[in-house]
Amino acid sequence: MTNKIKNIGIITSGGDAPGMNACIRAITRTAIYNGLNVFGFKKGFNGLIENKFTPLHSKDVSNIIQRGGTILKTARSEQFLTYEGRKKAYDNLVKNNIDALVAIGGDGTFTGASVFIKEFNIPIIGIPGTIDNDLFGTDNTIGYDTALNTVVEAVDKLRDTASSHGRLFVIEVMGKDAGFIALRGGIATGAEAILIPETKTYIDHLLEKLHKNNNKKKASSIILVAEGDDFGGAYKVAEAVKNKYPFYDIRVTVLGHIQRGGSPSARDRVLASQLGAGAIDFLVKGEKDVMVGLIDKRLALTPFSQAAKHNKEFNQELLDLAEILAV
Ligand code: F6P
């Protein structure tokens, strides 16, 4: 351990994700174990700019491993996008003798952190916390597994009512740039079609497939659409189907922010604990400007610049499988 780091700050930033609290707990307790003092800054980067923080002791993170959301609150900070905002943040860190930061968040968080490091040379380690799973350098992000299970539970319920009425449901899930939730959610619920931002949606192909399914007298159909799909979302898809096949009884459900809440799954709690502890270990060894992830069960570091969302490949084989299984 270097002697340099004595006081660390934690922020949660961007969209919240189930498991962030478990991660705050792990960071805090591993830091204390290593003789460090811990401070939780409120509402992401805004807390640094506005100097809003609270010391975190072991007992302050008791009884939070199972809670959704983030006790530190979160935000997408507009002020941190400006140099003036970042300078204020730096001045406050110096004033409070904070030597390093751990930032739990997604792409926007890491982009901001990276600029901050370059300008002010503050050590920052990132931890992937987003339901979207769209970060390169980790098999899963914290919150993804819980969100996926929330989607599966909701779609199963919708399937019950869809098949009772013989209806077509178009269901929209989160993922404005990535279809990880839609793809695995669709496979797990036996969706008849999955539309994701990573591939172009050919609506005629979809309509033809539905027509064939209808000829086979499927009791119900589910189309799972990621919010960022290029065709424009669930309502647009439903409209296109209705225009071509007016006889379909169609309902649209947008699952929305329910996907971001709830008690984290066991997988997310364990992942959050491993990554939180790993972040402190790497930080005291002098690492910075990197995200700590878990690849094939091992901790791995990825520079912030590479962790960016569009680098993570989606699994074409899974999409092909969904097509086969929907015959
Ligand atoms: O980044 C996670 C995410 O849930 C996206 O899937 C979604 O597009 C976005 O956040 C919505 O964020 P908000 O409503 O907080 O602006």
Boltz pocket constraint, residues with backbone or C-beta under 6 A from the ligand:
constraints:
  - pocket:
      binder: B
      contacts: [[A, 15], [A, 16], [A, 106], [A, 130], [A, 131], [A, 132], [A, 174], [A, 175], [A, 176], [A, 227], [A, 260]]
      max_distance: 6.0
